[in-house]
Amino acid sequence: MTDQKPMTVPGIKARKGGTPIVSLTAYDYPTASAIDDLVDFMLVGDSLGMVVHGLPTTQGVTMDMMIMHGQAVMRGAKRALVVVDMPFGSFEESPEMACRNAVRMMKETGCSAVKLEGGQEMAETIRFLTERGIPVLAHVGLMPQKVAMMGGFRTQGRKSEMALKVMADAQAVNDAGAFAMVIEGTIEPLAREITETVAIPTIGIGASPACDGQILVVNDLIGLASEYMPKFVKRYAEASDTIRTAVSAYADEVRARTFPGPEHCFGMPKG
């Protein structure tokens, strides 16, 4: 990218209806360093529970886990905006609880914003946070933290009553002051209608190209092992195969006793 100025919350918000916003999840320093100049923002998603820690859902992710990964990503982020997910159980009880945890998240990681799942039921909390200077990226449609209540990872908006709810959720978080919103697992006509209706950027994940930008789980994009692979994901690489090829070659050399010695590895003088 030619513009290397650090991305800001107002900068993301100003992209509504303009150049599509490019974003990815990131969970560690090397990934953040590799993609920093290629994306507009990085999300330290609670999806790390599943794709990094091997948990069955995101519900087991803790504040401490999010803070640790957030700190690692921030060390590699020079240009891209960094947003960190508020994990399940850290914001639902009350706006005050959400504020305490969001302040801790921002102070201990240095991130620029937090993301929380929820629509109409979280509008009061989003308003409470934004009025106190905490930028919020909202998340509507399919909500992984509520997957048990939703009956699994199912596309949202196929039935009229669900479409009306997702639309109402989107309008509620828009009105509450979120600077942008993620729309997940939602059919294209609904995602397009939301994008055309709300005043803030929409970031799609499995919600069609109709949104103002897109986000993917970076492990899915690069083909790094994951038991759950959404149907909408396009793999741009097969990192798991590359890793296995490299490790297999290494293992063959070790077993054949042809692995390079210290003089080759470290440039030690001979004799």
N, C-alpha and C positions, 0 to 999 in steps of 0.2 A: 504494500500500500504506500502511496506517496505522502499522505498526510500522517505525520507521526506525532501530532499533538495528542496528549492524553484525552481519552474519551471521558465525558462527564454525564451525569444524570440529565441535565438540560439538553446536552448534545444528542442523547438517545431520544428524548421526548420530541425534539425538533425534527426528527427523521420521519415523523408521521406523514405517510403519503409520498415520501421521497425515495431516495436510494434504499433498497431493501437492507435491513439490518442483519448482519451475519453474527451468529453466536454459537458457542459450543459449551458443553460442560468441561470442567477441568478439575482434577482432584489432587494434583501434585506439582512440584516445582518444575521438573523437566517438561511436562506437557504444557504448562503455562508458558514457559520460555519458548517452546517450539511454535506455539500458535499465536503469541501475543500480538504480532504485527499483522496477522491475517484476519482477525475477528474484531468486532466492535465491542462485544462484552463477553466475559467468561462467567459462567454460573457454576459455583461450587455446589452442585446439586446433592440432595440427600439420596439420590440414586447411587451414590458411592457405597451405601450400605449393601446394595445388591451386586454392583459390578466390580467393586474393590474388595469388600469384606465378605462377600458370599452369603449375605443374609437373604431370607426368603422374600421379604418386603422391606420397604423403607421405614416401617414403624419402629424398628429396633435401633435406629440411629439416634445418637445423643448429641447434646450441645457440645460436649467436649470433643467428640469426633468431628463435628462440623468446624469447630474452631481450629483444631489441629490441621485439617486439610485446607481451611481457609488461609491460615498463616503460610502454608507451603506454597499455595497458588500466588499469594500476594508477593512472595519473594521473586517470582518469575514474571510478574505483570508490570510492565513499564508503560504501556500505552492503553491497552484494553481496560474498560471498566470491569470491576469485579463485584459480583452479586453473590451473596451466600444464602442458602436455604435456611429457613427456620424449621428445625426438625419437629416431628410429631410430638405433641405434648408440651411444646415450649411457648405457645402463644394462644391456645384455644380458651383457656380458663377465663381470662379477662384482658382488657386493653392494657391495664397496668402491668400484668405479668408479661405480656408480649413486649411492652416497652422496656422493662428491666432486662429481658433476655436479648432484645435487639440491640440495646445500648452495649451490653456485654459483648455481643458478637462483633459490633463495629469497632469497639475499643480494643479488643484483643486480637482482631485480625487486620484491622486497617481497611476493610472493604468499604465500598462506596454506598452500598444499598443491601437490603435484605429482601428475600422473596418468601411469601407465605401463601398457602393454598386456601381457597375459600372465596365465596361470592358474597351474596347478601348477608350471610351470617357473620362475615368478617369485615363488613363495611365500616362499622363503628371502630373496630380495632385499627384498620388502615387509616381512617381519619385521625384517630388518636395519635398514631405514630407520625404521620406526615406533619401534623400541626406542631410536633415537637422536633422537627428537623431530621426525621428518619425516613429516607426515601424507600418506597416500597414498590417492588415488582410483584404484581398480583398474578394469580394462577386460577383459571376457570376451566370448565369442561371436565375431562377426565382428571381426577385427582388421586394420584397413587397412594397418598396417606389415608385415603378413605376407600381404598379398593375393596375392602371387606364389605362395606355398606353398599357399594356399587355393584357387587356381584362379580367382581373380576375386572380385568382390563378390557372394557367394552367401549366401542365407539359411541360417542354422545351425540344426541340431536336427531336421531332417526325418527323418534316419535314426537308428535307435535308438543305434548306437554313438557317433555324434556328439553326440546328446543327453546320453548318459552322460558324455562328456568335458566338455561345457560345464557340466554340473551339478557334476562333480568340480572343475573350474576355479573355479567360483563358491564352492564350499565351502572350497577351499584359500585363496583370497584373503581370505575372511571370517575363517578361523582364523588367518591370518598377521597380521591387525591393520589391514587397510584400513578406513577410516571409512565408505566407500560404494563402490559399483561401478557402472560403466556396463555395460549389456548391449546389445550392438549386433546388429542383423540376425538376430534369433532368433524362432522361431515362438511364438505366444502361450501354448500349453499349457506349454512349457518355461520361458518367462519367468515365468509365474504360479507354477510349482512352485518355481523358484529364489527368487522374492520371498517365498513363504510359508515357505521353508526356512531362509534365511540370517537372521542377526541384524542385518545392516546394510542401509541403504536401497539399493534398486536404481534406477538411472536408465536408462530405456529410450530407445533411438534405433532406430526400426524394430523394436521389440520389444513392441509392443502397449501398451494402457493398463493392463495388469495390474501394471506396475512401480510403485514408490513415487514416481516422478517421471519427467520427460521432459527430453530435451535435443535441440536441433536446431542445425544450422549456420545461423547468422543470415542468411547470404547466400541460402540456399535458401528460408528463411521469407519474406524480403522480395522475392524474385524478382530478385536481382541476379545478372547473367550468370554462369553456370556450365555447363561442358560436360557435367558428370555430374550428373544430377538423380535421386536415389533415388525409387523408386516410392511409398514411404510418405510422402513429404513433401507437406504441404498448403501451398500458397502463400497468404499472407495479404495480399500486395501485389505489385505489378509494378514494382519500382524501376528496372529496366533501361528499361522503357517511359517512365517519368517522366523519367529522365535524357536519353533520346534526344529526347523532346518538347521539353524545355528547351533542349538544345543545338541542335536544329534551328531553334527560334525565334530563338535568338541568332545562328546562322549566317545566317539569312534577313535579319536586321537589318543584320548586318555587310556582306553582299553588296549590300544595297539602300542602304547608307550612311545608314540611319536609326537606327543605334546611338546611344544618348544621349551627349551631350558631357559634359565634366568638370563644368560648372556644375550639371548634373542629378545626376551621380553623387556629387559631393562637396559640393554645396551652395555652390559658389563664387559670390560676389557678382557681379552684372553691372555693366558700365560702369566 
